[in-house]
Amino acid sequence: MDYLGNMDDLFRIFHVDAAEAQRITTSPDEPHSHGFEELIIGAEGQLEHFIDFRTSTIDAPFVSFVTKGKVHRLKPGVKDGRCDIRVLRFRSEFIPETTFQLYAFFHENADIALPDTFCFKRLLTICDLIDGEMQQTEPDLSVVRQLLGTLFTLIRSEHRRQHPDEEVTTTTQNETFRSFLQILEENYRQPHDVEFYASQLFMSARNLNLITQHILQQSVSRIIETRKLIEAKNLLIGTDKPVSEIGFDLGYQEKAYFTRVFKKNTGQTPTEFREEMRKLVA
């Protein structure tokens, strides 16, 4: 759905109706990836989704989550003359504590069918609250952040209710990946290397890399660095800490090295990023 172009804001919400769905369907749209997360909630209509190198079509009501960097293609469709799809886009650093948990939960579950129950209606209500806040002259992004987190909590809760045995039957790779993310969340501020995380999981660094490549198409070192940078962005936006202190807090001993890594991954220095984000938030 890159018909909306690149996203420079921390968060956006869009609505796709029948007319817009028809327009998107007739527009050329090749498989692509993007640098933001995308949550799609379908109340009416359907979605044709190419992801993980296979195509599937899901009828509303559904939720779909596309992680940053995954190659995919989305085509919203009309069913019974109707389409009502909400698209929520956000940068990883918008809810950094939640984003990596989403990667584990939605792996091999990019599209989830949900029954048209009270729970799903609550999802739409929260979308309306988010949309209402974003329509304000000066939207409060802290309110939006809390509401977005609530959306994901409700989705997971309803999915567990519908599939109570799924957590028990997860593959060994998925369970290892979840454990890795949990250990990462507890240790990413320290200057630990790949071997440290592999040893915590009683496996070789090579095997851990094979698992992360399969699930996220990223190496372990890349995932560690990404988690550090997400937190760095969060601190640059939400605090007045000096750049050198933020880098030190995340295990970078030298400000120059932290700045070099940050710019290599974002195209901006930490100071440039902070100034740009504060202008957007303001």
TIMAR-520256 format. One line per field, with one value per residue: x, y, z of N, C-alpha, C in turn; residue in three letters. Coordinates in Angstrom, 3 decimals, always signed. Atoms other than C-alpha are relative to their C-alpha. Layout:
! residues N
nu c(X ...)
nv c(Y ...)
nw c(Z ...)
cau c(X ...)
cav c(Y ...)
caw c(Z ...)
cu c(X ...)
cv c(Y ...)
cw c(Z ...)
aa c(ALA ...)
***
This chain:
! residues 282
nu c(+0.821 -0.892 +0.606 +0.005 -1.349 -0.843 +0.502 -1.008 +0.500 -0.061 +1.243 +1.087 +1.134 +0.749 +1.212 +0.185 +1.391 +0.165 -0.539 -1.458 -0.440 +0.047 -1.095 -1.257 -0.048 -0.327 -1.313 -1.110 -0.540 -0.909 -0.463 -0.930 -0.128 -0.043 -0.728 +0.906 +0.903 +1.323 +1.108 +1.197 +1.193 +1.063 +1.357 +0.782 -0.821 -0.981 -1.381 -0.921 -1.274 -1.198 -1.005 -0.748 -0.084 +1.235 +1.152 +1.243 +1.082 +0.727 +1.211 +0.246 -0.938 -1.360 -1.102 -1.237 -1.124 -1.168 -1.166 -0.945 -1.001 +0.499 +0.463 +1.421 +0.877 +1.360 +1.048 +1.324 +1.051 +1.402 +0.831 +1.406 +0.099 -0.474 -1.372 -0.276 -1.287 -0.801 -1.442 -0.759 -1.427 -0.787 -1.410 -0.314 -0.285 +1.223 +0.290 -1.150 +0.129 +0.976 -0.273 -0.683 +0.938 +0.887 -0.708 +0.110 +1.393 +0.560 -0.756 +0.854 +1.389 +0.142 +1.429 +0.762 +1.448 +0.635 +1.468 +0.648 +0.501 -0.175 -1.427 -0.351 +0.640 -0.838 -1.140 +0.440 +0.217 -1.315 -0.456 +0.713 -0.590 -1.304 +0.241 +0.476 -1.133 -0.879 +0.660 -0.155 -1.031 -1.236 +0.289 -0.856 -0.500 -0.053 +1.326 +0.023 -0.891 +0.703 +1.114 -0.566 -0.390 +1.235 +0.438 -0.772 +0.364 +1.295 -0.173 -0.626 +0.945 +1.038 -0.607 -0.189 +1.324 +0.426 -0.971 -0.640 -1.089 -1.040 -1.253 -0.627 -0.450 -0.932 -1.194 -1.187 -0.627 +0.761 -0.191 -1.360 +0.003 +0.661 -0.920 -1.068 +0.499 +0.152 -1.348 -0.452 +0.672 -0.600 -1.450 -0.497 -0.752 -1.375 -0.775 -0.118 -0.085 +0.882 -0.330 +0.663 +1.406 +0.045 -0.306 +1.167 +0.990 -0.663 -0.152 -1.093 +0.343 +0.423 +1.389 +0.871 +0.071 +0.885 +1.390 +0.406 +0.063 +1.239 +1.196 -0.013 -0.943 -1.042 -0.947 +0.152 -0.660 +0.847 +1.154 -0.495 -0.257 +1.291 +0.655 -0.707 +0.320 +1.383 -0.019 -0.699 +0.969 +0.983 -0.625 -0.252 +1.281 +0.712 -0.808 -0.979 -1.339 -0.986 -0.203 -1.062 +0.556 +0.894 -0.852 -0.630 +1.058 +0.329 -1.165 -0.986 -0.965 -0.438 +1.049 -0.252 +0.397 +1.466 +0.495 -0.276 +0.952 +1.341 +0.138 -0.050 +1.284 +1.140 -0.295 -0.092 -0.667 +0.986 +0.486 +0.896 +1.229 +0.729 +0.574 +1.078 +1.131 +0.655 +0.807 +1.186 +0.867 +0.528)
nv c(-1.202 -1.146 -1.080 -1.186 -0.562 +0.254 -0.579 -0.746 -0.258 +1.131 +0.775 -0.448 +0.905 -0.232 +0.798 +0.440 +0.375 +0.760 -0.753 +0.005 +1.373 +0.203 -0.761 +0.670 +1.267 -0.250 -0.650 +0.963 +0.092 +1.130 +0.306 -1.009 -0.091 -1.391 -0.218 -0.224 +1.101 -0.281 +0.803 -0.163 +0.568 +0.035 +0.206 +0.481 +0.197 +1.070 -0.413 +0.942 -0.316 +0.758 -0.172 +1.237 +0.643 +0.683 -0.904 +0.490 -0.978 +0.122 -0.813 -0.692 -0.831 +0.526 -0.926 +0.378 -0.808 +0.105 -0.523 -0.794 +0.722 +1.215 -0.158 +0.351 -0.806 -0.015 -0.481 +0.024 +0.337 -0.243 +1.197 -0.393 -1.430 -0.822 +0.119 -0.884 +0.460 -1.031 +0.234 -0.743 +0.090 -0.643 +0.346 +0.944 -0.696 -0.576 +0.849 +0.914 +1.136 +0.929 +0.376 +1.271 +1.049 +0.187 +0.801 +1.405 +0.441 +0.001 +0.841 +1.042 -0.366 -1.373 -0.283 +0.739 -0.176 -0.142 -0.018 -1.304 +0.046 -1.225 -0.351 -0.665 -1.326 -0.870 -0.409 -1.102 -1.156 -0.569 -0.657 -1.279 -0.897 -0.408 -0.903 -1.263 -0.709 -0.463 -1.097 -1.225 -0.920 +0.459 +1.319 +0.468 +1.307 +0.924 +0.632 +0.918 +1.121 +0.873 +0.632 +0.979 +1.137 +0.689 +0.754 +1.238 +0.849 +0.598 +0.960 +1.202 +0.631 +0.671 +1.118 +1.079 +0.550 +0.822 +1.074 +0.186 +0.976 -0.384 -0.317 +1.256 +0.730 -0.784 +0.732 -0.243 -1.233 -1.150 -0.118 -0.501 -1.401 -0.746 -0.037 -0.932 -1.368 -0.284 -0.224 -1.257 -1.109 -0.153 -0.201 -0.734 -1.197 +0.409 +0.259 +1.434 +0.410 +1.093 +1.200 -0.090 +0.383 +1.415 +0.793 -0.056 +0.920 +1.307 +0.379 -0.696 -1.261 +0.327 +0.475 -1.128 -0.820 +0.678 -0.212 -1.398 -0.217 +0.621 -0.689 -1.444 -0.266 -0.853 +0.672 -0.312 -1.282 -1.054 -0.148 -0.660 -1.398 -0.638 -0.248 -1.117 -1.233 -0.350 -0.648 -1.277 -0.932 -0.293 -0.909 -1.276 -0.703 -0.167 -0.554 -1.028 +0.529 -0.236 +1.126 +0.861 +0.766 +1.008 +1.037 +0.741 +0.803 +1.123 +0.849 -0.592 -0.666 -1.264 -0.747 -0.009 +1.303 +0.024 -0.888 +0.646 +1.112 -0.576 -0.611 +1.072 +0.693 -0.901 -1.080 -1.245 +0.082 -0.049 -1.376 -0.318 +0.760 -0.613 -1.270 +0.268 +0.619 -0.983 -0.857 +0.769 +0.119 -1.331)
nw c(+0.000 +0.030 +0.768 -0.853 -0.016 -1.160 -1.233 -0.732 -1.342 -0.921 +0.070 +0.872 +0.136 +1.230 +0.181 +1.377 +0.287 +1.239 +1.130 -0.095 +0.262 +1.453 +0.597 -0.325 +0.730 +1.407 +0.080 -0.064 -1.353 -0.066 -1.361 -0.490 -1.447 -0.448 -1.242 -1.119 -0.312 +0.555 -0.506 +0.822 -0.640 +0.995 -0.505 +1.149 +1.177 -0.091 +0.225 +0.626 -0.625 +0.354 -1.036 -0.211 +1.310 +0.372 +0.076 -0.584 -0.054 -1.255 -0.069 -1.259 -0.771 -0.116 -0.283 +0.672 -0.475 +0.874 -0.684 +0.784 +0.760 +0.649 +1.373 +0.025 +0.846 -0.525 +0.894 -0.625 +0.951 -0.341 -0.111 -0.150 +0.273 -1.120 -0.497 -1.145 -0.507 -0.669 +0.136 -1.004 +0.272 -1.049 -0.057 -1.074 -1.249 -0.566 -1.156 +0.052 -0.910 +0.560 +1.389 +0.165 -0.372 +1.154 +0.991 -0.378 +0.041 +1.348 +0.923 +0.575 -0.279 +0.476 +0.150 -1.003 +0.080 -1.304 +0.103 -0.182 -1.367 -0.780 +0.017 +1.251 -0.011 -0.834 +0.824 +0.853 -0.873 -0.307 +1.235 +0.088 -1.004 +0.521 +1.119 -0.562 -0.604 +1.067 +0.697 -0.779 +0.481 -0.614 -0.577 -1.083 +0.432 -1.130 -0.015 +1.141 -0.317 -0.936 +0.703 +0.919 -0.826 -0.383 +1.179 +0.105 -1.139 +0.306 +1.093 -0.553 -0.916 +0.779 +0.711 -0.981 -0.303 +1.128 +0.238 -1.311 +0.018 +0.947 -0.680 -0.388 +1.180 +0.806 +0.396 -0.818 +0.478 -0.485 -1.435 -0.188 +0.397 -1.077 -1.137 +0.371 -0.131 -1.425 -0.529 +0.599 -0.676 -1.325 +0.053 +1.169 -0.392 -0.289 +1.232 +0.213 +1.395 +0.415 -0.763 -1.304 +0.136 +0.361 -1.198 -0.872 +0.573 +0.064 +1.401 +0.671 +0.660 +1.368 +0.005 -0.339 +1.218 +0.957 -0.438 +0.211 +1.443 +0.477 -0.482 +0.286 +1.076 -0.558 -0.880 -1.425 -0.274 +0.555 -0.879 -1.220 +0.344 +0.242 -1.293 -0.620 +0.713 -0.328 -1.304 +0.165 +0.570 -1.034 -0.970 +0.669 +0.115 -1.266 -1.082 +0.365 -0.260 +1.064 +0.909 -0.536 -1.118 +0.581 +0.560 -1.097 -0.633 +0.873 +0.185 +0.908 -0.881 +0.590 +0.681 +1.452 +0.541 -0.063 +1.056 +1.295 +0.153 +0.140 +1.330 +0.997 +0.027 +0.160 +0.935 -0.755 -1.287 -1.087 -0.190 +1.115 -0.217 -1.122 +0.446 +0.953 -0.693 -0.876 +0.879 +0.387 -1.171 -0.303)
cau c(+0.000 +2.859 +0.463 +0.629 +4.353 +7.145 +6.350 +8.355 +6.168 +6.261 +2.652 -0.127 -3.586 -5.527 -8.892 -9.440 -13.030 -14.473 -13.511 -9.935 -9.649 -10.689 -8.121 -5.320 -6.206 -5.836 -2.506 +0.772 +2.156 +5.236 +6.446 +8.431 +9.604 +9.438 +11.105 +8.071 +5.643 +2.109 -1.037 -4.094 -7.533 -10.252 -13.891 -15.359 -13.950 -10.922 -7.151 -4.864 -1.489 +1.821 +4.266 +6.907 +6.899 +3.338 -0.005 -3.206 -6.573 -8.352 -11.909 -12.887 -12.890 -9.112 -5.922 -2.611 +0.774 +3.716 +7.072 +9.644 +11.815 +9.614 +9.042 +5.298 +2.432 -1.037 -4.160 -7.362 -10.532 -14.266 -16.654 -20.441 -19.840 -18.123 -14.645 -13.661 -9.974 -7.939 -4.189 -1.954 +1.692 +4.340 +8.077 +9.686 +10.766 +7.168 +6.494 +9.976 +9.034 +6.297 +7.750 +10.121 +7.412 +5.237 +7.918 +7.763 +3.974 +3.233 +5.969 +4.095 +0.904 +0.986 -2.775 -5.143 -8.880 -10.961 -14.655 -17.017 -17.393 -17.358 -13.555 -13.287 -15.755 -13.506 -10.600 -12.594 -13.580 -9.916 -9.082 -11.736 -10.240 -6.777 -8.110 -9.927 -6.753 -4.730 -7.313 -6.565 -4.508 -1.852 -2.378 -1.003 +1.213 +1.503 -2.264 -1.918 +0.964 -1.108 -4.093 -1.897 -0.439 -3.972 -4.861 -2.068 -2.960 -6.558 -5.455 -3.201 -5.858 -8.510 -6.101 -5.229 -8.939 -9.538 -6.388 -5.643 -3.284 -1.181 +1.371 +1.996 +2.517 +4.937 +7.991 +11.349 +12.711 +9.893 +10.332 +14.079 +13.465 +11.049 +13.583 +16.297 +14.114 +13.394 +17.091 +17.837 +15.276 +17.032 +20.585 +20.701 +22.067 +25.228 +28.069 +27.328 +28.205 +26.434 +28.278 +26.810 +23.227 +23.940 +25.452 +22.369 +20.323 +22.800 +23.489 +26.112 +26.208 +25.852 +22.590 +21.149 +22.008 +20.235 +17.071 +17.059 +17.789 +14.830 +12.392 +13.498 +15.960 +18.504 +21.642 +21.780 +24.238 +21.911 +18.955 +21.002 +22.106 +18.544 +17.238 +19.926 +19.117 +15.388 +16.082 +18.564 +15.859 +13.401 +15.832 +16.740 +13.063 +11.878 +14.789 +17.306 +20.239 +23.433 +24.210 +27.369 +25.418 +22.774 +25.483 +27.252 +23.960 +23.579 +27.055 +28.883 +32.066 +32.839 +30.496 +32.172 +31.560 +27.925 +27.384 +28.982 +26.802 +23.677 +24.307 +25.168 +21.767 +19.565 +21.333 +21.409 +23.555 +21.834 +21.591 +20.047 +17.539 +16.597 +16.036 +13.925 +11.755 +11.129 +9.961 +7.573 +6.225 +5.845)
cav c(+0.000 +2.336 +4.426 +6.801 +7.312 +7.287 +7.955 +10.663 +10.957 +8.791 +7.710 +7.926 +6.430 +6.047 +4.700 +2.652 +2.576 +0.828 +3.609 +3.750 -0.050 -0.071 +2.597 +0.734 -2.542 -0.972 +0.672 -1.162 -2.426 -4.643 -6.494 -4.085 -3.376 -0.236 +1.282 +1.372 -1.018 -1.388 -2.640 -3.218 -3.782 -4.859 -4.434 -5.019 -6.212 -8.453 -8.343 -10.119 -10.368 -11.513 -12.061 -14.639 -15.496 -16.760 -15.140 -15.513 -13.772 -13.084 -11.809 -9.263 -9.122 -9.521 -7.946 -7.958 -6.804 -6.118 -5.770 -3.288 -4.659 -7.604 -7.971 -7.942 -6.633 -5.654 -5.350 -4.321 -5.610 -4.974 -7.693 -7.391 -3.848 -2.727 -2.093 -0.632 -1.041 +0.985 +1.314 +2.341 +3.072 +3.815 +3.859 +1.208 +3.773 +4.936 +1.943 +0.378 -1.844 -3.482 -3.687 -6.607 -8.630 -8.100 -9.579 -12.827 -12.975 -12.178 -14.368 -16.795 -15.052 -11.917 -12.195 -13.204 -13.748 -12.570 -13.136 -10.165 -10.079 -7.486 -7.676 -6.755 -3.904 -2.583 -2.580 -0.333 +1.918 +2.370 +3.119 +5.837 +7.263 +7.294 +8.915 +11.541 +12.382 +12.642 +15.061 +17.540 +20.608 +19.379 +15.631 +14.127 +11.280 +9.856 +9.194 +7.616 +5.458 +4.105 +3.404 +1.628 -0.559 -1.385 -2.445 -5.001 -6.254 -6.860 -8.604 -10.990 -11.630 -12.483 -14.671 -16.650 -17.041 -18.433 -20.610 -21.639 -24.449 -22.475 -21.272 -24.872 -26.095 -23.403 -24.675 -24.922 -22.121 -19.764 -20.542 -19.969 -16.691 -15.544 -16.455 -14.557 -11.425 -11.708 -12.008 -9.154 -6.940 -7.522 -7.031 -4.810 -1.859 -3.850 -4.306 -8.026 -9.814 -12.580 -15.296 -14.015 -14.376 -17.762 -19.021 -17.862 -20.099 -23.014 -22.999 -21.882 -18.401 -19.981 -21.744 -18.625 -16.680 -19.301 -18.845 -15.032 -15.085 -17.430 -15.359 -11.755 -12.099 -10.387 -11.482 -11.564 -8.654 -6.628 -7.281 -6.301 -3.098 -2.348 -2.711 -0.360 +2.196 +2.008 +2.855 +5.555 +7.176 +6.917 +8.634 +11.314 +12.166 +11.775 +13.108 +15.938 +13.631 +14.535 +12.336 +11.033 +9.937 +8.152 +6.301 +5.322 +4.100 +1.764 +0.292 +2.615 +3.734 +6.557 +9.265 +9.304 +5.571 +5.844 +8.758 +6.823 +3.738 +5.880 +7.786 +4.624 +3.158 +6.257 +8.650 +11.279 +12.057 +11.674 +15.459 +15.823 +13.077 +14.693 +18.091 +16.629 +14.511 +17.366 +19.503 +16.729 +16.224 +19.962)
caw c(+0.000 -0.755 -2.845 +0.132 -0.333 +2.216 +5.845 +7.578 +10.699 +13.815 +13.272 +10.684 +10.280 +7.015 +5.916 +2.750 +1.473 -1.595 -4.019 -2.743 -2.825 -6.484 -7.288 -5.509 -7.238 -10.681 -9.829 -10.458 -7.163 -7.101 -3.986 -1.840 +1.696 +3.796 +6.831 +9.119 +10.800 +9.424 +11.152 +8.948 +10.485 +8.067 +9.092 +5.592 +2.287 +1.839 +1.516 -0.919 +0.750 -0.713 +2.151 +3.037 -0.676 -0.791 -1.578 +0.419 +0.491 +3.757 +4.232 +6.856 +9.766 +10.013 +11.267 +9.418 +10.626 +8.320 +10.021 +8.799 +6.031 +5.029 +1.296 +0.667 -1.454 -0.229 -2.350 -0.546 -2.172 -2.221 -1.043 -1.337 -2.582 +0.623 +1.954 +5.330 +6.165 +8.669 +8.071 +10.978 +10.224 +12.816 +13.244 +15.433 +17.982 +18.493 +20.771 +21.165 +24.113 +22.046 +18.542 +19.033 +20.800 +17.730 +15.483 +17.447 +17.685 +14.043 +12.552 +10.266 +11.440 +9.296 +8.636 +11.427 +10.917 +13.858 +14.521 +14.392 +18.151 +20.886 +20.887 +17.210 +17.640 +20.399 +17.945 +15.626 +18.525 +19.467 +15.819 +15.880 +19.090 +17.515 +14.358 +16.437 +18.332 +15.112 +13.703 +16.497 +15.691 +18.105 +18.573 +21.773 +20.563 +24.071 +23.952 +20.503 +21.738 +24.626 +22.385 +19.821 +22.558 +23.697 +20.139 +20.084 +23.568 +22.487 +19.285 +21.175 +23.804 +21.209 +19.246 +22.385 +23.090 +19.599 +19.537 +23.141 +22.120 +19.650 +22.184 +23.211 +19.661 +18.467 +16.625 +18.356 +16.159 +17.089 +20.789 +20.555 +18.757 +21.453 +24.129 +22.271 +22.123 +25.836 +26.673 +24.265 +25.999 +29.309 +28.022 +24.920 +26.890 +27.597 +25.056 +24.608 +21.383 +19.449 +21.368 +24.644 +23.412 +21.861 +25.126 +27.048 +24.740 +24.975 +21.259 +18.768 +17.284 +13.837 +14.728 +16.338 +13.188 +11.067 +13.150 +13.006 +9.275 +8.745 +10.801 +10.248 +7.377 +9.644 +11.460 +15.260 +15.311 +13.099 +15.410 +18.462 +16.752 +15.629 +19.195 +20.478 +17.784 +18.495 +22.125 +21.084 +18.960 +21.822 +24.195 +21.649 +21.221 +24.812 +26.874 +26.908 +27.594 +25.704 +22.709 +24.375 +27.472 +25.385 +23.493 +26.727 +28.253 +25.270 +25.451 +23.029 +24.773 +22.336 +21.113 +17.676 +17.190 +18.334 +15.943 +13.082 +13.676 +14.028 +10.806 +8.881 +9.783 +9.615 +7.263 +10.027 +13.026 +16.419 +16.717 +13.256 +14.041 +17.375 +15.753 +12.920 +15.221 +17.620 +14.720 +13.624 +17.156 +17.622)
cu c(+0.865 -0.514 -0.019 +1.394 +0.766 -0.564 +1.127 -0.426 +0.196 -1.218 -0.966 -1.116 -0.787 -1.228 -0.143 -1.452 -0.067 +0.623 +1.525 +0.555 +0.021 +1.162 +1.341 +0.158 +0.418 +1.354 +1.094 +0.628 +0.861 +0.346 +1.110 +0.146 +0.038 +0.602 -0.888 -0.849 -1.394 -1.024 -1.234 -1.160 -1.156 -1.349 -0.917 +0.938 +0.937 +1.385 +0.750 +1.405 +1.075 +1.046 +0.634 -0.042 -1.189 -1.146 -1.213 -1.014 -0.817 -1.189 -0.107 -1.036 +1.359 +0.918 +1.228 +1.096 +1.204 +1.187 +0.907 +0.984 -0.478 -0.498 -1.452 -0.722 -1.416 -0.967 -1.340 -1.066 -1.392 -0.726 -1.416 -0.161 +0.585 +1.478 +0.204 +1.258 +0.747 +1.479 +0.725 +1.486 +0.768 +1.441 +0.258 +0.186 -1.241 -0.461 +1.113 -0.147 -0.884 +0.442 +0.647 -0.876 -0.941 +0.667 -0.154 -1.432 -0.512 +0.836 -0.863 -1.476 -0.275 -1.463 -0.778 -1.483 -0.568 -1.520 -0.551 -0.690 +0.188 +1.452 +0.361 -0.617 +0.794 +1.235 -0.367 -0.234 +1.325 +0.587 -0.656 +0.558 +1.362 -0.170 -0.465 +1.117 +0.916 -0.617 +0.135 +1.114 +1.364 -0.262 +1.018 +0.465 +0.135 -1.344 -0.094 +0.839 -0.693 -1.133 +0.506 +0.450 -1.203 -0.547 +0.715 -0.305 -1.321 +0.113 +0.600 -0.958 -1.063 +0.575 +0.246 -1.326 -0.470 +0.904 +0.766 +1.194 +1.192 +1.337 +0.747 +0.648 +0.949 +1.245 +1.160 +0.677 -0.737 +0.212 +1.393 +0.073 -0.651 +0.926 +1.145 -0.462 -0.172 +1.356 +0.565 -0.606 +0.632 +1.462 +0.500 +0.780 +1.465 +0.737 +0.230 +0.040 -0.928 +0.243 -0.662 -1.446 -0.138 +0.253 -1.168 -1.083 +0.578 +0.098 +1.168 -0.489 -0.498 -1.466 -0.976 -0.151 -0.916 -1.465 -0.439 -0.074 -1.302 -1.218 -0.039 +0.867 +1.085 +0.929 -0.271 +0.615 -0.823 -1.212 +0.403 +0.200 -1.306 -0.699 +0.668 -0.407 -1.439 -0.045 +0.711 -0.949 -1.034 +0.558 +0.280 -1.273 -0.557 +0.785 +0.907 +1.427 +0.952 +0.188 +1.039 -0.526 -0.940 +0.813 +0.633 -1.014 -0.330 +1.228 +1.030 +0.958 +0.411 -1.148 +0.173 -0.449 -1.529 -0.597 +0.183 -0.986 -1.401 -0.207 +0.013 -1.370 -1.181 +0.215 +0.119 +0.873 -1.074 -0.590 -0.967 -1.337 -0.845 -0.688 -1.177 -1.238 -0.721 -0.812 -1.286 -0.992 -0.633 -1.050)
cv c(+1.265 +1.121 +1.289 +0.596 -0.341 +0.688 +0.670 +0.276 -1.227 -0.893 +0.635 -1.032 +0.388 -0.899 -0.332 -0.441 -0.700 +0.713 -0.028 -1.391 -0.286 +0.715 -0.690 -1.267 +0.194 +0.680 -1.060 +0.008 -1.251 -0.311 +0.953 -0.145 +1.464 +0.087 +0.319 -1.243 +0.370 -0.985 +0.313 -0.697 +0.105 -0.302 -0.540 -0.119 -1.181 +0.532 -1.144 +0.381 -0.947 +0.298 -1.359 -0.880 -0.914 +1.002 -0.660 +1.124 -0.245 +0.958 +0.676 -0.799 -0.681 +1.088 -0.528 +0.929 -0.265 +0.637 +0.743 -0.908 -1.258 +0.305 -0.477 +0.845 -0.155 +0.542 -0.081 -0.267 +0.286 -1.343 +0.426 +1.514 +0.897 -0.267 +1.029 -0.533 +1.182 -0.390 +0.893 -0.247 +0.721 -0.452 -0.893 +0.707 +0.621 -0.812 -1.058 -1.220 -1.088 -0.588 -1.370 -1.172 -0.301 -0.855 -1.485 -0.498 -0.144 -0.783 -1.188 +0.220 +1.420 +0.403 -0.890 +0.311 +0.074 -0.006 +1.395 +0.021 +1.352 +0.439 +0.757 +1.393 +0.971 +0.457 +1.205 +1.264 +0.680 +0.688 +1.363 +1.006 +0.515 +1.016 +1.364 +0.812 +0.567 +1.148 +1.321 +0.867 -0.380 -1.343 -0.386 -1.413 -0.989 -0.724 -1.031 -1.240 -0.992 -0.754 -1.071 -1.245 -0.815 -0.830 -1.341 -0.955 -0.713 -1.060 -1.296 -0.743 -0.781 -1.208 -1.175 -0.661 -0.939 -1.211 -0.287 -0.942 +0.446 +0.255 -1.276 -0.687 +0.808 -0.818 +0.366 +1.299 +1.226 +0.203 +0.528 +1.481 +0.863 +0.126 +0.973 +1.444 +0.383 +0.288 +1.317 +1.196 +0.286 +0.449 +0.938 +1.261 -0.314 -0.317 -1.494 -0.325 -1.181 -1.246 +0.012 -0.485 -1.476 -0.873 -0.008 -0.969 -1.402 -0.510 +0.774 +1.300 -0.263 -0.419 +1.119 +0.922 -0.626 +0.243 +1.434 +0.335 -0.570 +0.833 +1.464 +0.382 +0.986 -0.839 +0.391 +1.362 +1.167 +0.254 +0.697 +1.494 +0.761 +0.323 +1.162 +1.327 +0.428 +0.727 +1.346 +1.055 +0.420 +1.000 +1.363 +0.833 +0.380 +0.578 +1.102 -0.467 +0.351 -1.263 -0.966 -0.879 -1.090 -1.149 -0.858 -0.914 -1.250 -0.836 +0.512 +0.854 +1.365 +0.663 -0.071 -1.315 -0.126 +0.844 -0.638 -1.143 +0.537 +0.558 -1.052 -0.656 +0.908 +1.093 +1.354 -0.216 -0.003 +1.397 +0.400 -0.716 +0.642 +1.287 -0.224 -0.541 +0.995 +1.000 -0.706 -0.085 +1.338 +0.422)
cw c(+0.000 -0.900 +0.800 +0.135 +1.265 +1.229 +0.757 +1.435 +0.876 -0.146 -0.992 +0.016 -1.246 -0.031 -1.481 -0.167 -1.353 -1.195 +0.006 -0.283 -1.498 -0.669 +0.224 -0.832 -1.447 -0.174 +0.066 +1.388 +0.094 +1.461 +0.426 +1.507 +0.388 +1.396 +1.186 +0.217 -0.509 +0.567 -0.832 +0.692 -0.986 +0.617 -1.092 -1.198 +0.180 -0.322 -0.666 +0.438 -0.496 +1.054 +0.273 -1.251 -0.303 +0.070 +0.640 -0.021 +1.260 -0.014 +1.358 +0.820 +0.183 +0.529 -0.726 +0.494 -0.888 +0.705 -0.968 -0.719 -0.680 -1.401 -0.077 -1.047 +0.538 -1.040 +0.718 -1.053 +0.543 +0.068 +0.332 -0.127 +1.071 +0.302 +1.111 +0.677 +0.612 -0.100 +0.991 -0.255 +1.097 -0.096 +1.210 +1.336 +0.635 +1.204 +0.098 +0.894 -0.587 -1.332 -0.135 +0.432 -1.164 -1.062 +0.305 -0.155 -1.414 -1.002 -0.407 +0.346 -0.480 -0.112 +0.959 -0.169 +1.412 -0.171 +0.261 +1.360 +0.674 -0.014 -1.267 -0.064 +0.866 -0.764 -0.860 +0.821 +0.331 -1.225 -0.156 +1.002 -0.475 -1.117 +0.504 +0.609 -1.079 -0.794 +0.754 -0.576 +0.534 +0.663 +1.076 -0.343 +1.146 +0.151 -1.111 +0.293 +0.936 -0.685 -0.968 +0.761 +0.437 -1.156 -0.075 +1.159 -0.251 -1.094 +0.524 +0.909 -0.759 -0.743 +0.942 +0.338 -1.111 -0.212 +1.292 -0.016 -0.842 +0.670 +0.367 -1.197 -0.891 -0.316 +0.909 -0.409 +0.531 +1.489 +0.320 -0.327 +1.074 +1.209 -0.263 +0.185 +1.459 +0.641 -0.535 +0.735 +1.353 -0.057 -1.088 +0.365 +0.307 -1.308 -0.242 -1.491 -0.279 +0.845 +1.375 -0.100 -0.354 +1.230 +0.970 -0.456 -0.187 -1.438 -0.606 -0.625 -1.420 -0.031 +0.358 -1.204 -1.046 +0.352 -0.278 -1.489 -0.562 +0.362 -0.403 -1.187 +0.451 +0.868 +1.449 +0.307 -0.514 +0.897 +1.294 -0.262 -0.217 +1.309 +0.723 -0.647 +0.239 +1.341 -0.070 -0.544 +1.039 +1.015 -0.616 -0.093 +1.367 +1.147 -0.532 +0.280 -1.141 -0.839 +0.558 +1.133 -0.497 -0.581 +1.079 +0.684 -0.809 -0.363 -0.983 +0.830 -0.537 -0.749 -1.516 -0.634 -0.012 -1.125 -1.375 -0.271 -0.255 -1.407 -1.103 -0.166 -0.291 -1.040 +0.673 +1.222 +1.089 +0.211 -1.102 +0.158 +1.093 -0.450 -0.949 +0.691 +0.884 -0.800 -0.392 +1.165 +0.338 -1.017)
aa c(MET ASP TYR LEU GLY ASN MET ASP ASP LEU PHE ARG ILE PHE HIS VAL ASP ALA ALA GLU ALA GLN ARG ILE THR THR SER PRO ASP GLU PRO HIS SER HIS GLY PHE GLU GLU LEU ILE ILE GLY ALA GLU GLY GLN LEU GLU HIS PHE ILE ASP PHE ARG THR SER THR ILE ASP ALA PRO PHE VAL SER PHE VAL THR LYS GLY LYS VAL HIS ARG LEU LYS PRO GLY VAL LYS ASP GLY ARG CYS ASP ILE ARG VAL LEU ARG PHE ARG SER GLU PHE ILE PRO GLU THR THR PHE GLN LEU TYR ALA PHE PHE HIS GLU ASN ALA ASP ILE ALA LEU PRO ASP THR PHE CYS PHE LYS ARG LEU LEU THR ILE CYS ASP LEU ILE ASP GLY GLU MET GLN GLN THR GLU PRO ASP LEU SER VAL VAL ARG GLN LEU LEU GLY THR LEU PHE THR LEU ILE ARG SER GLU HIS ARG ARG GLN HIS PRO ASP GLU GLU VAL THR THR THR THR GLN ASN GLU THR PHE ARG SER PHE LEU GLN ILE LEU GLU GLU ASN TYR ARG GLN PRO HIS ASP VAL GLU PHE TYR ALA SER GLN LEU PHE MET SER ALA ARG ASN LEU ASN LEU ILE THR GLN HIS ILE LEU GLN GLN SER VAL SER ARG ILE ILE GLU THR ARG LYS LEU ILE GLU ALA LYS ASN LEU LEU ILE GLY THR ASP LYS PRO VAL SER GLU ILE GLY PHE ASP LEU GLY TYR GLN GLU LYS ALA TYR PHE THR ARG VAL PHE LYS LYS ASN THR GLY GLN THR PRO THR GLU PHE ARG GLU GLU MET ARG LYS LEU VAL ALA)
***
